[in-house]
């Protein structure tokens, strides 16, 4: 709960940060915009001066304007280009480095814009979404055209240009915000996982405590009964109770061993002891061990051990446990009398051992989770079948330690099949 409050605070802070950054960015853009206005103002002043005062530029402009009535004779037809170049030069000298980053266009028209005396190729008249500055040039030039000549300077990529000027602010801000958002995402992911793990662990502890309570209680009671039998001088009863204690003790040891085994497997120093092993004999051995249980449940087990060569390098004890675990599950999660089908076959450079049952099946959403430690498919509040959710996790670890892999096929109500592939050499 406390962790989620922290996540909430970080989330709100992040949103706050984004808003603050947004406002800074807006303020920065406004500032850059007023700087741009100022600089363009200087440029226009300079262009105005060149066009209004006596000099080569004004003369050229006048000739260009006159040409509206009287076409320019050779070699003067080059005048518009020359005028454009001169103004271009002027603008560049004023904008300096910015002239490269800024995409601009200009034109010289009458005051209504109907008559255009000069314009660059990229100038678009009447463009509304482009930032256009204007400066009227009265004076001698005005007389030349009988109008008020107006100089237009258009900035084509204003937003990009302004953002570019603020790149030193924008780029790190966006990067840091993304980084923070990423960390927040990770935090939520880990918290979720932790929460699930906690729930699963609590389940396991409850389960284990429950499983251990019964034998511990029985052992306590049997010990008292032994004392009574000794007092009454009944040695045969003492022997009977002692063997019952032994049985209960074995149960406790079994539970403890399973937990410990899994813990050791995860240790860095754990080494498999592999030796040439006959998979078929292991399967037969495991099947034999479960036969009495199967018979009492009126189940059946069919073995089709078809792999030609069933030898593989394996840790005998662990591999037998793997098979026993799968068979044990096939019996535990039965749907009526257990029906088990075990097959083997060669595939590639290894062997496939397949254990299939016609039991209750596993819903698709739980397929990948059943291999997680302590995970059990939820079955309401009460699990009819006892277990710790350790079996399949153990199976997967052992299979992986043999450089093999395990696959699960299952449908609710139809059954489950585990395919284990193990390398043969
Ligand atoms: P456990 O059997 O101790 O609960 P496992 O790790 O062996 O733990 O299995 C995890 C879960 O996968 C089980 O709780 C059960 O819900 C499901 N499961 C495993 N094997 C089968 C099977 N053959 N048929 C149906 N469900 C199975």
Boltz pocket constraint, residues with backbone or C-beta under 6 A from the ligand:
constraints:
  - pocket:
      binder: B
      contacts: [[A, 325], [A, 326], [A, 329], [A, 330], [A, 332], [A, 333], [A, 357], [A, 359], [A, 360], [A, 361], [A, 362], [A, 370], [A, 372], [A, 375], [A, 376], [A, 377], [A, 378], [A, 385], [A, 386], [A, 387], [A, 388], [A, 389], [A, 390], [A, 391], [A, 392], [A, 393], [A, 416]]
      max_distance: 6.0
